[in-house]
Amino acid sequence: MHRPTITPKRIVQISRETESWRRLYFDDNHDEAKNGILNAAKCWEWFASYLPETVKIRFDHNLDRTEKRVAFVLKLDPYIRLISSKLKFEKAKKGARFQNFVLAHEIAHIILGHSENSTSAKPFSLHSENGVLKALAEDVDEVEAHYGAILLQIGDQIFEKDFDVTATLKIAATDEVTLRRLAKICQLDTVQRLWKESQKIPRVVL
């Protein structure tokens, strides 16, 4: 299966965008900054209130009745709407891994500006199989959102040389295959160089 290629520069850009939002979150939740992992009980409510005014979160009870869908992003000018199941949103706040990963994925779409580019559905699959998250994407925006979801939840630690995939899986809602693939990419010399250079450049979220 063909998997879209994402350049080293774009990987670093995604990390910069998601890390900016993580820093804003930790500014409001100092007790969580020490371990660098988002607290699901707080973070989704925080994002719901902190996203730009052009982004609205709406709950659709029809999504409560299906197992296959948790949330999706829809562009309806002038707003971007994050449509979610209320029941699954609440499960995510309680730490449910699958629901957390889907919300992180959809919020990554918003953070990375995908919803501004297109409103069309993309080839994408994310499901839980025997308690293991599995993801499949053939569209570059969906792969970027998968990577963005992981970076949003665990941050720049994935660029560190001693990054432990197994340990991180225990504390963050991630898709293991995608996490291992992203970790391998983040250790490449070119990505490491670009990431270190990016740390010297101030990043401001407006």
C-alpha positions as CSV (number, residue, x, y, z in Angstrom):
1,M,0.0,0.0,0.0
2,H,1.3,3.5,-0.9
3,R,1.8,5.7,2.1
4,P,2.1,9.5,1.5
5,T,5.6,10.8,2.0
6,I,6.0,13.7,4.5
7,T,9.2,15.7,4.3
8,P,11.5,16.1,7.3
9,K,10.8,19.9,7.2
10,R,7.0,19.2,7.5
11,I,7.5,16.8,10.4
12,V,9.3,19.6,12.3
13,Q,6.6,22.1,11.3
14,I,3.9,19.7,12.7
15,S,5.8,19.4,16.0
16,R,6.2,23.1,16.3
17,E,2.5,23.8,15.7
18,T,1.3,21.1,18.2
19,E,4.0,22.1,20.8
20,S,2.7,25.7,20.7
21,W,-0.7,24.5,21.8
22,R,0.7,22.2,24.4
23,R,2.6,25.1,25.9
24,L,-0.6,27.1,26.1
25,Y,-2.3,24.3,27.8
26,F,0.4,23.7,30.3
27,D,0.5,27.5,31.1
28,D,-3.1,27.0,32.4
29,N,-2.3,23.6,34.0
30,H,1.1,23.9,35.6
31,D,0.8,20.7,37.6
32,E,0.8,18.6,34.4
33,A,3.7,20.3,32.7
34,K,6.2,18.3,34.7
35,N,5.4,15.0,32.9
36,G,4.5,16.5,29.6
37,I,1.4,14.4,29.1
38,L,-2.0,15.9,28.6
39,N,-4.6,15.1,31.3
40,A,-7.6,13.8,29.3
41,A,-10.0,14.8,32.1
42,K,-9.0,18.5,31.5
43,C,-7.5,18.9,28.1
44,W,-10.5,18.4,25.9
45,E,-12.6,20.8,27.8
46,W,-9.7,23.3,27.7
47,F,-9.4,22.9,23.9
48,A,-13.2,23.3,23.6
49,S,-13.0,26.7,25.3
50,Y,-9.6,27.9,23.9
51,L,-9.9,27.1,20.2
52,P,-10.4,30.2,18.0
53,E,-13.9,31.7,17.8
54,T,-14.2,30.5,14.3
55,V,-14.0,26.9,15.6
56,K,-17.1,25.5,17.3
57,I,-17.6,22.2,19.0
58,R,-21.0,20.6,18.6
59,F,-22.3,17.3,19.9
60,D,-24.3,15.0,17.7
61,H,-26.4,12.4,19.5
62,N,-26.5,10.3,16.3
63,L,-22.8,9.6,16.8
64,D,-23.7,8.1,20.3
65,R,-25.4,5.2,18.5
66,T,-22.5,4.1,16.3
67,E,-19.4,2.3,17.3
68,K,-17.4,3.3,14.3
69,R,-17.4,7.1,14.5
70,V,-16.4,9.4,17.4
71,A,-15.9,12.8,15.8
72,F,-15.2,14.6,12.6
73,V,-14.3,18.1,11.4
74,L,-16.6,20.0,9.0
75,K,-16.0,23.4,7.3
76,L,-19.2,25.5,7.2
77,D,-18.3,29.1,6.4
78,P,-17.4,31.1,8.4
79,Y,-17.0,28.4,11.0
80,I,-15.1,25.1,11.4
81,R,-17.1,22.7,13.4
82,L,-15.7,19.8,15.4
83,I,-18.7,17.4,15.6
84,S,-18.4,14.8,18.3
85,S,-20.4,12.2,20.2
86,K,-21.1,13.5,23.6
87,L,-20.8,10.1,25.2
88,K,-17.5,9.4,23.5
89,F,-16.3,12.9,24.4
90,E,-16.9,12.0,28.0
91,K,-15.2,8.7,27.6
92,A,-12.2,10.5,26.3
93,K,-12.1,12.7,29.3
94,K,-12.0,9.6,31.5
95,G,-8.9,8.3,29.6
96,A,-10.4,6.0,27.0
97,R,-7.5,5.5,24.5
98,F,-9.5,5.1,21.3
99,Q,-11.7,8.1,21.9
100,N,-8.6,10.2,23.0
101,F,-6.7,9.4,19.8
102,V,-9.7,10.3,17.6
103,L,-10.2,13.6,19.3
104,A,-6.5,14.4,19.1
105,H,-6.5,13.4,15.4
106,E,-9.4,15.7,14.7
107,I,-8.0,18.6,16.7
108,A,-4.7,18.1,14.8
109,H,-6.6,18.7,11.6
110,I,-7.7,22.0,13.0
111,I,-4.3,23.0,14.3
112,L,-2.6,22.1,11.1
113,G,-5.1,24.1,9.0
114,H,-6.4,21.1,7.0
115,S,-10.0,22.1,7.4
116,E,-9.2,25.4,5.7
117,N,-8.0,23.5,2.6
118,S,-10.8,21.1,1.9
119,T,-14.2,19.9,3.1
120,S,-14.0,16.6,1.3
121,A,-13.9,13.2,3.0
122,K,-10.5,11.5,3.0
123,P,-9.5,7.8,2.9
124,F,-9.0,7.1,6.6
125,S,-9.5,4.3,9.1
126,L,-8.9,4.2,12.8
127,H,-10.1,1.4,15.0
128,S,-9.5,-0.6,18.1
129,E,-8.8,-4.3,17.6
130,N,-8.4,-6.5,20.7
131,G,-7.7,-3.4,22.7
132,V,-4.9,-2.2,20.2
133,L,-5.3,1.0,18.2
134,K,-4.7,0.5,14.5
135,A,-4.6,3.3,11.9
136,L,-4.7,3.4,8.2
137,A,-4.5,6.4,6.0
138,E,-3.7,7.0,2.3
139,D,-4.2,10.7,2.2
140,V,-1.3,13.0,3.3
141,D,-3.6,15.2,5.5
142,E,-4.7,12.1,7.4
143,V,-1.1,10.9,7.9
144,E,-0.2,14.4,9.1
145,A,-3.2,14.3,11.5
146,H,-2.1,10.9,12.9
147,Y,1.4,12.3,13.5
148,G,-0.1,15.6,14.9
149,A,-2.3,13.6,17.3
150,I,0.8,11.8,18.7
151,L,2.9,15.0,18.9
152,L,0.0,16.8,20.6
153,Q,-0.3,14.2,23.3
154,I,3.4,13.4,24.0
155,G,5.3,16.4,22.7
156,D,8.9,16.8,21.6
157,Q,10.2,14.0,23.8
158,I,9.9,11.8,20.7
159,F,12.9,13.7,19.3
160,E,15.1,12.7,22.2
161,K,17.7,10.0,21.6
162,D,16.5,7.9,24.6
163,F,12.8,8.1,23.7
164,D,11.1,4.9,24.9
165,V,8.2,3.9,22.7
166,T,6.9,1.1,25.0
167,A,6.9,3.4,28.1
168,T,5.1,6.1,26.2
169,L,2.4,3.8,25.0
170,K,1.5,3.2,28.6
171,I,0.7,6.8,29.4
172,A,-0.5,8.3,26.1
173,A,-3.3,7.3,23.8
174,T,-1.5,6.5,20.6
175,D,-1.6,4.1,17.7
176,E,1.5,1.9,18.3
177,V,2.5,1.3,14.6
178,T,2.2,5.0,13.8
179,L,4.1,5.9,17.0
180,R,7.0,3.6,16.1
181,R,7.1,4.9,12.5
182,L,7.1,8.5,13.7
183,A,9.7,7.8,16.3
184,K,12.0,6.3,13.7
185,I,11.5,9.3,11.4
186,C,12.2,11.7,14.3
187,Q,15.5,10.1,14.9
188,L,16.8,10.6,11.4
189,D,19.8,12.9,11.1
190,T,18.0,15.4,8.8
191,V,15.0,15.6,11.1
192,Q,17.2,15.9,14.2
193,R,19.1,18.8,12.6
194,L,16.0,20.7,11.5
195,W,14.3,20.1,14.9
196,K,17.3,21.5,16.8
197,E,17.4,24.5,14.5
198,S,13.7,25.1,15.1
199,Q,14.2,25.3,18.9
200,K,16.1,28.5,18.4
201,I,13.2,30.3,16.6
202,P,10.5,31.8,18.8
203,R,7.0,30.5,18.0
204,V,3.9,32.6,18.8
205,V,0.3,31.4,18.6
206,L,-2.0,34.3,17.7
